[in-house]
Amino acid sequence: MIHKKNIKTNCNGIYFNTNAYFVLLFTSAFLISCKFGKFDDDKKRIENTKKIKTPEGMVWVKTKSFLMGAKMNDNYAMKREKPAHQVMVDGFFIDATEVTNKQFKEFVDATKYKTIAERPINWEEMKKTLPPDTPRPHDSILKPGSLVFNKNVNLVANMNNYAQWWTWKIGANWKHPQGPKSSIEGKDDYPVVHVAYDDALAYCKWANRRLPTEAEWESAAQGNSDNTIFTWGNDSKELDANANTWQGQFPIKNEAKDGFSFIAPIKSFPSNDIGIYDMLGNVWEITSDLFNVNYYQGIASEIIINPTGAQKSYNPNNPYEKEYIIKGGSFLCHASYCASFRISARMGSSFDSASDHKGFRTVTTPAMLKAIEK
């Protein structure tokens, strides 16, 4: 049950000597393993993965330690991204691109699945996630649909009023991204959108995959790096050449200097240095971690191994909703409004909310692949 007008889902270095760094890293990791009992010898991990063939359309992300959260000299970093903290994440496979319309259609054709945006709205369920005494909308509004960006905004009186550029469109869903008269014909290689958290989980179950944790997502976005602001490094001047974001005056005029006014096909921009595309810009990507604005402030100073995020969702701006972290920003991100075209950027998205700038990608692990073989 999505269907509510949840505009909250939309945005608002030190370099080590490599040899010395890894000596320190693995020495520290060994000591930490004695305390936590969670860290296996990295050599064993590497040997195990040599026997696993990389699944088609996926990329291997090696086991590594990296700085998660706000980076030094990132002027756009928000409080919820701080403090930065060291994590270690086991190796895994991740989709090289967001899940596409073609891939999602194969899932729907095989399972007859209906996304939340396509289902009738149950008011009794919906009101449980709204403030008490919220009036019931008129029946003409309580129909299946999703959020669509309003491309015809001419004037904005208050940038805090997100409703000025979002429209609840009845009939909008993954097959009709701009409303019932639109279609995805000829757009097989575009990211699927208008999917909610539960829709992504259903796809993952069918595909024998899962959603990435926030830490896995950041590890993949970093590629071979361990402390960069963007997927290409730290130079913000390279943004337009590397990510589909908004140029011009948001939300009134998009100059499309990057070649796209709105959503773009996958692989329209260069990959990071390990072959993963579009982790910044284009569409927000759903992760498996709960969104809690205070989570980072409560993290211990020791290195964290394979973190899975907060135990409870908390967003003071959306206190009645269960939210999950979305990463990477979208084609709507602009420095003046939503500077979330950074690896550490994190937003909350209600589990039942969908829009035309939110999608997902999946991950798998050697253990998951071996389980399938058995």
Secondary structure, DSSP 4 states (H G I P E B T S, - for coil): ---S--GGGS-------HHHHHHHHHHHHHHHHHHHS----HHHHHHHHHTSPPPTTEEEE--EEEEESPPTT-TT--GGG-S-EEEEE--EEEESSPPBHHHHHHHHHHH----GGGSPP-HHHHGGGS-TTPPPPPTTTSSSEEEEE-TT----S-TT-GGGSEEEEET-BTTBTTSTT---TT-TTSBP-S--HHHHHHHHHHHT-BPPPHHHHHHHHHTT-SS-SBTTBS-GGGHHHH-B---EETTTEE--TTS-SS---TTSS---TTS---SSBSSEEEEEEEPBTTTGGG--SS-EES---BSS-B-TTSTTS-EEEEES--TT--TTT----STT-EEEEETT--BTTEE---EE-HHHHHHHH-
